[in-house]
Structures are given as structure tokens and as C-alpha cells.
Amino acid sequence: MVYSAFLEREKSKSELKEELDTLEIQLFRMQNNIKEVAKDSEIISIDQAKDDNWVVIYADREKDLFQLMLHDCTKPFRGKWDSAIQAEYKDAHTLHIADIKGENNQGYGSVLMKHLKDVARDENIQYITGDIAERDADHFERLEYFYKKHYFDVKINYKEKCGEIIWNDG
């Protein structure tokens, strides 16, 4: 019984070759994508998103504004990000999320949030805050799940259709 379950999980040579080819293509694209991204942005990291796809995380900074972006290495970089977190430095201890944009359910938001927290820690920023706006009312539950998964305190006023989030690295 255990052995048959093992055999079911064992991959065929063709499946392994396909995975290896896919990985090789992603690594080749990652190398090229990093070269292209680095021309205009600060490379933060590389990571894996949902389905183990490799992604490049990069940032643009302007005075008090900060945008953390992600590009999926399953395709060439053509100057556009796949997902982004826009934030603003409120003071020396607080980074405020203005917006999160991109495709849903790809794991991109989680990868970006992990790296946003890393940036905050590297810069000794204790708090990450954000507002939940009325325009998000149709997906409050999804937002609440997402932020709680990333250890934010989430307060949503369903009647007023607004809310706030706060992450404390203390």
C-alpha cells in the first residue's frame, strides 16, 4: 500500500524532463530579466511564487515613495510588472501601503508582502499600515484573510465600508 502510493508520486522521465526544461527556460529568462530590470530599478531579490515559478522582486524609490514590484520569469520582461505594492514613508518608523495591484491568486501578493516586511526590518521600520477603502468592499473577506495571514491586525467596519491594517514588528 505504501509502496504503491510512492510509485504513484514517482514522476516519469518525460515529466522530469519537462520540469527541467521549464526550469531551464525560467532561469535563462531570470538572468535576462534581471539585466533589464536593473537598468532602471533596484533588484531586491529573486523568489518563488505559487506553482514554484521564479520571480524577480525589484523596487523604485522616490523621496518618500516606495514601490515594490514583481515580474514572473515564465515570460520575458518588457518593462511591465505583474504585481506591485505602492507604499509611502509616513515617518522614520512607519511605512504606509497605498495600494496593492496585480493578478489575484498567483501568490504574488504574498511574495511582495514578505519582501516589504524584509525591507521594513532592514530599514528599522517598526510599522506597516494601510487603509481598506470602500472600493474594496466586494472583497473585504479576501483582504482580511490575506492581511491576517501576514500577521497584520485588521479592523474592518462593514457598515461604513472601510478599515485599516497595521503590522508591528515589535
N, CA, C and O atoms as a DFTB+ gen file, in Angstrom:
680 C
 N C O
     1  1       0.830      -1.197       0.000
     2  2       0.000       0.000       0.000
     3  2       0.875       1.261       0.000
     4  3       0.685       2.141      -0.839
     5  1       1.815       1.352       0.921
     6  2       2.705       2.500       0.986
     7  2       3.565       2.562      -0.275
     8  3       3.790       3.639      -0.827
     9  1       4.045       1.400      -0.727
    10  2       4.890       1.343      -1.920
    11  2       4.114       1.785      -3.153
    12  3       4.661       2.499      -3.994
    13  1       2.853       1.380      -3.282
    14  2       2.061       1.790      -4.443
    15  2       1.813       3.295      -4.423
    16  3       1.795       3.931      -5.476
    17  1       1.623       3.870      -3.240
    18  2       1.450       5.322      -3.143
    19  2       2.736       6.029      -3.567
    20  3       2.687       7.072      -4.220
    21  1       3.889       5.462      -3.196
    22  2       5.174       6.015      -3.611
    23  2       5.301       5.979      -5.134
    24  3       5.729       6.958      -5.745
    25  1       4.934       4.865      -5.741
    26  2       5.038       4.738      -7.194
    27  2       4.129       5.735      -7.912
    28  3       4.483       6.253      -8.971
    29  1       2.953       6.003      -7.329
    30  2       2.040       6.965      -7.942
    31  2       2.636       8.367      -7.946
    32  3       2.384       9.154      -8.858
    33  1       3.438       8.679      -6.910
    34  2       4.046      10.000      -6.811
    35  2       5.323      10.104      -7.634
    36  3       5.751      11.207      -7.974
    37  1       5.930       8.977      -7.954
    38  2       7.166       8.996      -8.722
    39  2       6.872       9.510     -10.128
    40  3       5.893       9.110     -10.758
    41  1       7.726      10.390     -10.601
    42  2       7.495      11.018     -11.899
    43  2       8.200      10.237     -12.995
    44  3       9.260       9.646     -12.792
    45  1       7.579      10.258     -14.147
    46  2       8.174       9.589     -15.304
    47  2       9.348      10.418     -15.822
    48  3       9.497      11.588     -15.468
    49  1      10.167       9.812     -16.651
    50  2      11.304      10.517     -17.240
    51  2      10.831      11.719     -18.055
    52  3      11.458      12.778     -18.022
    53  1       9.743      11.559     -18.777
    54  2       9.250      12.665     -19.604
    55  2       8.757      13.831     -18.726
    56  3       8.969      14.997     -19.060
    57  1       8.096      13.503     -17.599
    58  2       7.657      14.564     -16.680
    59  2       8.852      15.293     -16.084
    60  3       8.845      16.520     -15.984
    61  1       9.881      14.544     -15.687
    62  2      11.086      15.154     -15.135
    63  2      11.787      16.018     -16.177
    64  3      12.262      17.109     -15.861
    65  1      11.856      15.537     -17.420
    66  2      12.488      16.309     -18.479
    67  2      11.715      17.596     -18.732
    68  3      12.314      18.656     -18.918
    69  1      10.401      17.509     -18.741
    70  2       9.578      18.705     -18.951
    71  2       9.805      19.717     -17.830
    72  3       9.941      20.912     -18.094
    73  1       9.847      19.248     -16.578
    74  2      10.110      20.143     -15.447
    75  2      11.488      20.787     -15.569
    76  3      11.640      21.986     -15.337
    77  1      12.482      19.994     -15.931
    78  2      13.837      20.511     -16.089
    79  2      13.896      21.550     -17.202
    80  3      14.536      22.589     -17.044
    81  1      13.238      21.281     -18.322
    82  2      13.203      22.239     -19.427
    83  2      12.534      23.541     -18.999
    84  3      13.020      24.627     -19.317
    85  1      11.433      23.435     -18.288
    86  2      10.718      24.614     -17.798
    87  2      11.605      25.424     -16.858
    88  3      11.672      26.649     -16.958
    89  1      12.275      24.741     -15.956
    90  2      13.173      25.419     -15.020
    91  2      14.323      26.094     -15.759
    92  3      14.692      27.224     -15.440
    93  1      14.885      25.407     -16.739
    94  2      15.983      25.975     -17.517
    95  2      15.549      27.243     -18.244
    96  3      16.285      28.229     -18.272
    97  1      14.365      27.218     -18.826
    98  2      13.838      28.399     -19.518
    99  2      13.632      29.537     -18.527
   100  3      13.991      30.679     -18.812
   101  1      13.054      29.233     -17.358
   102  2      12.833      30.275     -16.351
   103  2      14.154      30.878     -15.880
   104  3      14.250      32.094     -15.708
   105  1      15.168      30.049     -15.669
   106  2      16.460      30.566     -15.217
   107  2      17.114      31.433     -16.290
   108  3      17.711      32.462     -15.974
   109  1      17.007      31.030     -17.541
   110  2      17.523      31.842     -18.637
   111  2      16.803      33.187     -18.676
   112  3      17.432      34.239     -18.790
   113  1      15.468      33.138     -18.579
   114  2      14.688      34.388     -18.582
   115  2      15.006      35.232     -17.358
   116  3      15.083      36.458     -17.447
   117  1      15.192      34.568     -16.200
   118  2      15.511      35.309     -14.979
   119  2      16.791      36.117     -15.181
   120  3      16.850      37.291     -14.817
   121  1      17.800      35.499     -15.753
   122  2      19.063      36.183     -15.993
   123  2      18.842      37.403     -16.894
   124  3      19.324      38.495     -16.594
   125  1      18.125      37.216     -17.978
   126  2      17.842      38.331     -18.889
   127  2      16.937      39.377     -18.246
   128  3      17.144      40.577     -18.423
   129  1      15.933      38.916     -17.500
   130  2      15.013      39.848     -16.844
   131  2      15.747      40.708     -15.820
   132  3      15.497      41.909     -15.727
   133  1      16.646      40.103     -15.056
   134  2      17.402      40.863     -14.055
   135  2      18.245      41.943     -14.737
   136  3      18.321      43.070     -14.247
   137  1      18.874      41.606     -15.858
   138  2      19.658      42.606     -16.602
   139  2      18.779      43.774     -17.024
   140  3      19.173      44.933     -16.892
   141  1      17.584      43.469     -17.534
   142  2      16.681      44.525     -17.998
   143  2      16.126      45.354     -16.841
   144  3      16.101      46.583     -16.914
   145  1      15.687      44.695     -15.787
   146  2      15.119      45.397     -14.635
   147  2      16.171      46.296     -13.992
   148  3      15.870      47.425     -13.606
   149  1      17.400      45.800     -13.876
   150  2      18.465      46.533     -13.190
   151  2      18.843      47.833     -13.900
   152  3      19.489      48.691     -13.298
   153  1      18.459      47.992     -15.152
   154  2      18.752      49.233     -15.867
   155  2      18.051      50.430     -15.239
   156  3      18.574      51.543     -15.268
   157  1      16.854      50.203     -14.664
   158  2      16.061      51.310     -14.132
   159  2      15.640      51.149     -12.678
   160  3      15.149      52.105     -12.076
   161  1      15.817      49.973     -12.104
   162  2      15.288      49.712     -10.761
   163  2      16.310      48.978      -9.913
   164  3      17.286      48.425     -10.419
   165  1      16.065      48.987      -8.625
   166  2      16.906      48.276      -7.660
   167  2      16.387      46.838      -7.532
   168  3      15.221      46.622      -7.200
   169  1      17.255      45.863      -7.795
   170  2      16.872      44.470      -7.617
   171  2      16.877      44.172      -6.120
   172  3      17.876      44.408      -5.439
   173  1      15.764      43.656      -5.611
   174  2      15.644      43.323      -4.190
   175  2      15.975      41.857      -3.960
   176  3      16.722      41.517      -3.042
   177  1      15.414      40.989      -4.801
   178  2      15.594      39.560      -4.578
   179  2      15.035      38.771      -5.760
   180  3      14.428      39.325      -6.676
   181  1      15.258      37.469      -5.707
   182  2      14.526      36.528      -6.535
   183  2      13.848      35.575      -5.566
   184  3      14.344      35.352      -4.461
   185  1      12.732      35.018      -5.969
   186  2      11.963      34.160      -5.070
   187  2      11.102      33.252      -5.931
   188  3      11.134      33.322      -7.159
   189  1      10.339      32.406      -5.273
   190  2       9.384      31.567      -5.984
   191  2       7.987      31.892      -5.509
   192  3       7.745      32.068      -4.315
   193  1       7.072      31.968      -6.455
   194  2       5.666      32.214      -6.157
   195  2       4.918      30.891      -6.232
   196  3       5.516      29.815      -6.239
   197  1       3.618      30.999      -6.288
   198  2       2.760      29.827      -6.402
   199  2       3.200      28.990      -7.607
   200  3       3.695      29.534      -8.595
   201  1       3.026      27.709      -7.527
   202  2       3.423      26.781      -8.591
   203  2       4.929      26.782      -8.839
   204  3       5.387      26.341      -9.893
   205  1       5.703      27.278      -7.864
   206  2       7.170      27.284      -7.913
   207  2       7.749      28.082      -9.068
   208  3       8.895      27.848      -9.454
   209  1       6.997      29.014      -9.630
   210  2       7.534      29.870     -10.684
   211  2       8.485      30.894     -10.070
   212  3       8.196      31.472      -9.022
   213  1       9.614      31.110     -10.727
   214  2      10.596      32.075     -10.258
   215  2      10.156      33.484     -10.607
   216  3       9.619      33.733     -11.686
   217  1      10.392      34.405      -9.678
   218  2      10.027      35.804      -9.861
   219  2      11.190      36.699      -9.443
   220  3      11.993      36.337      -8.583
   221  1      11.266      37.867     -10.065
   222  2      12.240      38.893      -9.705
   223  2      11.493      39.969      -8.938
   224  3      10.452      40.452      -9.384
   225  1      12.029      40.346      -7.777
   226  2      11.430      41.406      -6.969
   227  2      12.346      42.611      -7.079
   228  3      13.555      42.500      -6.873
   229  1      11.772      43.760      -7.403
   230  2      12.576      44.960      -7.593
   231  2      11.832      46.179      -7.066
   232  3      10.626      46.128      -6.825
   233  1      12.569      47.281      -6.887
   234  2      11.979      48.465      -6.256
   235  2      12.365      49.734      -6.995
   236  3      13.434      49.835      -7.598
   237  1      11.463      50.688      -6.927
   238  2      11.717      52.063      -7.341
   239  2      11.440      52.933      -6.126
   240  3      10.422      52.782      -5.451
   241  1      12.356      53.839      -5.864
   242  2      12.207      54.731      -4.703
   243  2      12.297      56.178      -5.173
   244  3      13.130      56.535      -6.006
   245  1      11.426      56.987      -4.621
   246  2      11.447      58.431      -4.834
   247  2      11.147      59.095      -3.506
   248  3      10.073      58.884      -2.943
   249  1      12.045      59.871      -3.006
   250  2      11.880      60.594      -1.750
   251  2      11.113      59.762      -0.719
   252  3      11.698      58.871      -0.103
   253  1       9.837      60.026      -0.518
   254  2       9.048      59.316       0.489
   255  2       8.199      58.193      -0.090
   256  3       7.438      57.556       0.637
   257  1       8.322      57.945      -1.390
   258  2       7.521      56.912      -2.040
   259  2       8.375      55.692      -2.346
   260  3       9.573      55.790      -2.614
   261  1       7.723      54.554      -2.297
   262  2       8.420      53.295      -2.484
   263  2       7.475      52.350      -3.212
   264  3       6.337      52.151      -2.785
   265  1       7.942      51.773      -4.300
   266  2       7.128      50.774      -4.997
   267  2       7.939      49.497      -5.125
   268  3       9.045      49.498      -5.665
   269  1       7.379      48.416      -4.624
   270  2       7.984      47.098      -4.703
   271  2       7.224      46.328      -5.769
   272  3       6.000      46.212      -5.704
   273  1       7.952      45.799      -6.760
   274  2       7.305      45.165      -7.901
   275  2       7.829      43.752      -8.103
   276  3       8.883      43.380      -7.588
   277  1       7.075      42.983      -8.856
   278  2       7.414      41.585      -9.104
   279  2       7.177      41.280     -10.578
   280  3       6.188      41.707     -11.175
   281  1       8.126      40.522     -11.148
   282  2       7.956      40.044     -12.522
   283  2       8.158      38.538     -12.535
   284  3       9.154      38.035     -12.014
   285  1       7.221      37.824     -13.126
   286  2       7.255      36.368     -13.222
   287  2       8.181      35.959     -14.373
   288  3       8.034      36.443     -15.496
   289  1       9.131      35.069     -14.087
   290  2      10.141      34.670     -15.079
   291  2       9.650      33.615     -16.069
   292  3      10.453      33.034     -16.800
   293  1       8.348      33.364     -16.100
   294  2       7.828      32.473     -17.141
   295  2       7.732      33.202     -18.476
   296  3       7.429      32.596     -19.503
   297  1       7.997      34.522     -18.451
   298  2       7.958      35.313     -19.683
   299  2       9.028      36.403     -19.616
   300  3       9.493      36.756     -18.532
   301  1       9.415      36.933     -20.776
   302  2      10.435      37.985     -20.787
   303  2       9.915      39.290     -20.187
   304  3       8.725      39.595     -20.272
   305  1      10.817      40.049     -19.583
   306  2      10.473      41.358     -19.029
   307  2      10.378      42.365     -20.164
   308  3      11.311      42.518     -20.952
   309  1       9.251      43.044     -20.238
   310  2       9.024      44.055     -21.275
   311  2       8.696      45.416     -20.668
   312  3       8.000      46.227     -21.279
   313  1       9.209      45.659     -19.449
   314  2       9.000      46.950     -18.802
   315  2       7.770      47.030     -17.921
   316  3       7.508      48.080     -17.334
   317  1       7.015      45.962     -17.814
   318  2       5.783      45.968     -17.007
   319  2       5.888      44.933     -15.895
   320  3       6.397      43.831     -16.098
   321  1       5.394      45.309     -14.710
   322  2       5.380      44.377     -13.588
   323  2       4.115      43.527     -13.626
   324  3       3.126      43.882     -14.268
   325  1       4.171      42.388     -12.919
   326  2       2.996      41.516     -12.794
   327  2       2.195      41.835     -11.534
   328  3       0.989      41.594     -11.473
   329  1       2.881      42.377     -10.536
   330  2       2.218      42.747      -9.290
   331  2       3.076      43.808      -8.605
   332  3       4.291      43.852      -8.798
   333  1       2.439      44.663      -7.804
   334  2       3.183      45.734      -7.139
   335  2       2.508      46.152      -5.841
   336  3       1.286      46.090      -5.703
   337  1       3.338      46.578      -4.894
   338  2       2.863      47.230      -3.671
   339  2       3.412      48.648      -3.703
   340  3       4.621      48.856      -3.802
   341  1       2.515      49.613      -3.620
   342  2       2.915      51.015      -3.545
   343  2       2.804      51.454      -2.095
   344  3       1.778      51.250      -1.447
   345  1       3.876      52.062      -1.593
   346  2       3.892      52.471      -0.190
   347  2       4.527      53.849      -0.048
   348  3       5.205      54.347      -0.947
   349  1       4.283      54.438       1.102
   350  2       4.792      55.774       1.407
   351  2       5.390      55.758       2.812
   352  3       4.815      55.192       3.742
   353  1       6.547      56.387       2.946
   354  2       7.150      56.530       4.268
   355  2       6.402      57.648       4.995
   356  3       6.468      58.811       4.594
   357  1       5.684      57.285       6.075
   358  2       4.935      58.286       6.840
   359  2       5.860      59.020       7.805
   360  3       5.735      60.228       8.006
   361  1       6.784      58.277       8.396
   362  2       7.796      58.837       9.282
   363  2       8.924      57.809       9.379
   364  3       8.937      56.841       8.618
   365  1       9.845      57.997      10.279
   366  2      11.007      57.108      10.383
   367  2      10.643      55.699      10.833
   368  3      11.456      54.782      10.712
   369  1       9.425      55.516      11.352
   370  2       9.031      54.215      11.909
   371  2       7.871      53.555      11.181
   372  3       7.496      52.431      11.515
   373  1       7.287      54.242      10.174
   374  2       6.056      53.738       9.562
   375  2       6.102      53.803       8.040
   376  3       6.439      54.823       7.440
   377  1       5.750      52.668       7.447
   378  2       5.573      52.564       6.008
   379  2       4.085      52.307       5.783
   380  3       3.523      51.377       6.360
   381  1       3.448      53.120       4.952
   382  2       2.004      53.036       4.739
   383  2       1.726      52.494       3.333
   384  3       2.162      53.080       2.342
   385  1       0.999      51.375       3.251
   386  2       0.644      50.783       1.965
   387  2      -0.462      51.622       1.338
   388  3      -1.529      51.809       1.924
   389  1      -0.188      52.124       0.138
   390  2      -1.185      52.910      -0.591
   391  2      -2.046      52.007      -1.464
   392  3      -3.249      52.228      -1.604
   393  1      -1.411      50.972      -2.059
   394  2      -2.169      50.106      -2.955
   395  2      -1.380      48.834      -3.230
   396  3      -0.150      48.830      -3.191
   397  1      -2.103      47.764      -3.505
   398  2      -1.524      46.517      -3.987
   399  2      -2.241      46.198      -5.281
   400  3      -3.470      46.133      -5.323
   401  1      -1.461      45.998      -6.348
   402  2      -2.049      45.771      -7.663
   403  2      -1.486      44.493      -8.259
   404  3      -0.361      44.094      -7.960
   405  1      -2.277      43.864      -9.095
   406  2      -1.799      42.689      -9.813
   407  2      -2.827      41.588      -9.835
   408  3      -3.952      41.742      -9.359
   409  1      -2.413      40.472     -10.401
   410  2      -3.295      39.321     -10.530
   411  2      -3.572      38.678      -9.178
   412  3      -2.688      38.604      -8.324
   413  1      -4.794      38.217      -8.990
   414  2      -5.174      37.517      -7.758
   415  2      -4.797      36.045      -7.838
   416  3      -4.716      35.463      -8.919
   417  1      -4.572      35.467      -6.685
   418  2      -4.382      34.017      -6.536
   419  2      -3.187      33.455      -7.306
   420  3      -3.218      32.306      -7.748
   421  1      -2.148      34.251      -7.466
   422  2      -0.915      33.779      -8.092
   423  2       0.209      33.642      -7.065
   424  3       1.280      33.118      -7.371
   425  1      -0.048      34.123      -5.835
   426  2       0.986      34.108      -4.806
   427  2       1.886      35.326      -4.855
   428  3       2.794      35.460      -4.035
   429  1       1.646      36.222      -5.812
   430  2       2.494      37.396      -5.960
   431  2       2.393      38.339      -4.763
   432  3       3.406      38.851      -4.286
   433  1       1.178      38.567      -4.279
   434  2       0.983      39.461      -3.133
   435  2       1.724      38.966      -1.905
   436  3       2.311      39.759      -1.169
   437  1       1.701      37.669      -1.681
   438  2       2.400      37.101      -0.528
   439  2       3.914      37.253      -0.652
   440  3       4.597      37.568       0.323
   441  1       4.429      37.028      -1.858
   442  2       5.877      37.208      -2.076
   443  2       6.252      38.667      -1.838
   444  3       7.239      38.952      -1.159
   445  1       5.469      39.592      -2.392
   446  2       5.763      41.011      -2.205
   447  2       5.654      41.432      -0.750
   448  3       6.468      42.218      -0.265
   449  1       4.648      40.912      -0.048
   450  2       4.476      41.279       1.361
   451  2       5.665      40.793       2.191
   452  3       6.150      41.508       3.068
   453  1       6.127      39.587       1.913
   454  2       7.305      39.059       2.617
   455  2       8.505      39.989       2.420
   456  3       9.223      40.295       3.372
   457  1       8.713      40.429       1.197
   458  2       9.861      41.292       0.912
   459  2       9.644      42.718       1.410
   460  3      10.611      43.392       1.765
   461  1       8.405      43.190       1.446
   462  2       8.130      44.504       2.029
   463  2       8.488      44.493       3.513
   464  3       9.084      45.446       4.012
   465  1       8.132      43.435       4.212
   466  2       8.493      43.319       5.631
   467  2      10.008      43.241       5.806
   468  3      10.555      43.820       6.744
   469  1      10.689      42.528       4.904
   470  2      12.156      42.453       4.963
   471  2      12.775      43.841       4.792
   472  3      13.701      44.205       5.516
   473  1      12.263      44.608       3.838
   474  2      12.748      45.974       3.626
   475  2      12.504      46.801       4.880
   476  3      13.385      47.537       5.324
   477  1      11.311      46.682       5.449
   478  2      10.994      47.429       6.672
   479  2      11.980      47.072       7.790
   480  3      12.496      47.959       8.470
   481  1      12.234      45.797       7.976
   482  2      13.177      45.377       9.021
   483  2      14.581      45.917       8.744
   484  3      15.255      46.408       9.650
   485  1      15.018      45.820       7.481
   486  2      16.357      46.320       7.117
   487  2      16.499      47.811       7.385
   488  3      17.592      48.292       7.684
   489  1      15.400      48.539       7.278
   490  2      15.420      49.993       7.476
   491  2      14.936      50.398       8.873
   492  3      14.663      51.572       9.120
   493  1      14.831      49.429       9.779
   494  2      14.372      49.669      11.162
   495  2      13.009      50.358      11.222
   496  3      12.766      51.206      12.080
   497  1      12.134      49.982      10.304
   498  2      10.763      50.495      10.314
   499  2       9.919      49.498      11.092
   500  3       9.864      48.317      10.749
   501  1       9.266      49.976      12.133
   502  2       8.530      49.088      13.028
   503  2       7.116      48.789      12.559
   504  3       6.586      47.714      12.839
   505  1       6.494      49.733      11.844
   506  2       5.089      49.577      11.479
   507  2       4.881      49.626       9.962
   508  3       5.516      50.402       9.248
   509  1       3.979      48.780       9.508
   510  2       3.432      48.891       8.154
   511  2       1.931      49.046       8.337
   512  3       1.282      48.205       8.959
   513  1       1.388      50.122       7.795
   514  2      -0.033      50.410       7.940
   515  2      -0.683      50.468       6.562
   516  3      -0.005      50.441       5.535
   517  1      -1.992      50.549       6.566
   518  2      -2.729      50.699       5.319
   519  2      -4.196      50.915       5.594
   520  3      -4.686      50.642       6.689
   521  1      -4.883      51.402       4.605
   522  2      -6.324      51.621       4.689
   523  2      -7.035      50.641       3.777
   524  3      -6.537      50.286       2.709
   525  1      -8.191      50.217       4.210
   526  2      -9.066      49.412       3.362
   527  2     -10.200      50.339       2.949
   528  3     -10.945      50.851       3.784
   529  1     -10.310      50.540       1.648
   530  2     -11.225      51.549       1.119
   531  2     -12.560      50.957       0.694
   532  3     -12.703      49.745       0.532
   533  1     -13.523      51.836       0.519
   534  2     -14.858      51.428       0.088
   535  2     -14.804      50.684      -1.248
   536  3     -15.601      49.776      -1.484
   537  1     -13.871      51.064      -2.119
   538  2     -13.757      50.390      -3.425
   539  2     -13.413      48.909      -3.283
   540  3     -13.573      48.138      -4.229
   541  1     -12.933      48.507      -2.087
   542  2     -12.576      47.111      -1.817
   543  2     -13.719      46.318      -1.174
   544  3     -13.538      45.154      -0.818
   545  1     -14.885      46.935      -1.026
   546  2     -15.987      46.319      -0.277
   547  2     -16.397      44.955      -0.825
   548  3     -16.836      44.094      -0.064
   549  1     -16.261      44.747      -2.125
   550  2     -16.668      43.466      -2.694
   551  2     -15.690      42.324      -2.392
   552  3     -15.985      41.165      -2.681
   553  1     -14.532      42.647      -1.812
   554  2     -13.580      41.602      -1.450
   555  2     -12.934      41.834      -0.080
   556  3     -11.761      41.516       0.118
   557  1     -13.704      42.389       0.865
   558  2     -13.213      42.583       2.233
   559  2     -12.735      41.267       2.858
   560  3     -11.695      41.232       3.516
   561  1     -13.496      40.185       2.652
   562  2     -13.139      38.905       3.275
   563  2     -11.790      38.411       2.759
   564  3     -10.977      37.905       3.533
   565  1     -11.552      38.552       1.469
   566  2     -10.276      38.124       0.885
   567  2      -9.125      38.974       1.423
   568  3      -8.048      38.456       1.719
   569  1      -9.360      40.281       1.547
   570  2      -8.330      41.167       2.095
   571  2      -8.037      40.828       3.558
   572  3      -6.881      40.781       3.978
   573  1      -9.093      40.595       4.318
   574  2      -8.906      40.258       5.728
   575  2      -8.095      38.969       5.865
   576  3      -7.186      38.901       6.693
   577  1      -8.405      37.966       5.080
   578  2      -7.660      36.712       5.102
   579  2      -6.193      36.955       4.735
   580  3      -5.291      36.470       5.420
   581  1      -5.959      37.698       3.665
   582  2      -4.602      37.977       3.200
   583  2      -3.780      38.675       4.282
   584  3      -2.676      38.234       4.603
   585  1      -4.305      39.745       4.836
   586  2      -3.531      40.508       5.824
   587  2      -3.327      39.726       7.119
   588  3      -2.247      39.782       7.707
   589  1      -4.331      39.009       7.563
   590  2      -4.161      38.200       8.780
   591  2      -3.127      37.101       8.548
   592  3      -2.360      36.773       9.453
   593  1      -3.101      36.536       7.353
   594  2      -2.106      35.520       7.018
   595  2      -0.690      36.091       7.156
   596  3       0.258      35.362       7.446
   597  1      -0.563      37.388       6.945
   598  2       0.742      38.056       7.043
   599  2       0.913      38.812       8.361
   600  3       1.736      39.721       8.465
   601  1       0.130      38.425       9.360
   602  2       0.263      38.906      10.741
   603  2      -0.041      40.391      10.920
   604  3       0.576      41.062      11.747
   605  1      -0.975      40.887      10.158
   606  2      -1.462      42.242      10.344
   607  2      -2.667      42.208      11.278
   608  3      -3.433      41.244      11.282
   609  1      -2.827      43.251      12.055
   610  2      -4.061      43.466      12.798
   611  2      -5.015      44.131      11.807
   612  3      -4.692      45.173      11.236
   613  1      -6.183      43.533      11.603
   614  2      -7.132      44.010      10.595
   615  2      -8.421      44.446      11.279
   616  3      -9.029      43.693      12.040
   617  1      -8.819      45.671      10.991
   618  2     -10.089      46.178      11.511
   619  2     -10.912      46.659      10.330
   620  3     -10.508      47.565       9.601
   621  1     -12.082      46.036      10.150
   622  2     -12.966      46.416       9.050
   623  2     -14.321      46.819       9.621
   624  3     -14.917      46.095      10.418
   625  1     -14.790      47.979       9.201
   626  2     -16.121      48.449       9.555
   627  2     -17.008      48.184       8.336
   628  3     -17.016      48.953       7.375
   629  1     -17.749      47.083       8.398
   630  2     -18.579      46.685       7.259
   631  2     -19.700      47.682       6.996
   632  3     -20.107      47.875       5.850
   633  1     -20.195      48.308       8.043
   634  2     -21.277      49.271       7.882
   635  2     -20.789      50.515       7.132
   636  3     -21.455      51.000       6.217
   637  1     -19.625      51.020       7.528
   638  2     -19.060      52.217       6.903
   639  2     -18.245      51.893       5.640
   640  3     -17.827      52.793       4.912
   641  1     -18.031      50.600       5.398
   642  2     -17.264      50.115       4.242
   643  2     -15.849      50.697       4.191
   644  3     -15.426      51.282       3.194
   645  1     -15.140      50.512       5.303
   646  2     -13.746      50.974       5.363
   647  2     -13.027      50.161       6.437
   648  3     -13.643      49.397       7.180
   649  1     -11.735      50.341       6.496
   650  2     -10.970      49.622       7.503
   651  2      -9.520      50.059       7.513
   652  3      -9.103      50.941       6.763
   653  1      -8.764      49.409       8.392
   654  2      -7.345      49.720       8.487
   655  2      -6.579      48.460       8.862
   656  3      -7.120      47.523       9.449
   657  1      -5.310      48.474       8.504
   658  2      -4.415      47.355       8.824
   659  2      -3.174      47.926       9.489
   660  3      -2.783      49.065       9.234
   661  1      -2.563      47.119      10.342
   662  2      -1.294      47.512      10.939
   663  2      -0.479      46.265      11.248
   664  3      -0.989      45.279      11.781
   665  1       0.780      46.335      10.905
   666  2       1.747      45.287      11.227
   667  2       2.785      45.932      12.129
   668  3       3.322      46.996      11.820
   669  1       3.054      45.283      13.234
   670  2       4.012      45.805      14.208
   671  2       5.125      44.786      14.354
   672  3       4.879      43.645      14.744
   673  1       6.334      45.187      14.047
   674  2       7.484      44.307      14.144
   675  2       8.131      44.396      15.519
   676  3       9.337      44.193      15.664
   677  1       7.327      44.699      16.517
   678  2       7.872      44.877      17.858
   679  2       7.857      43.657      18.719
   680  3       8.296      43.707      19.868
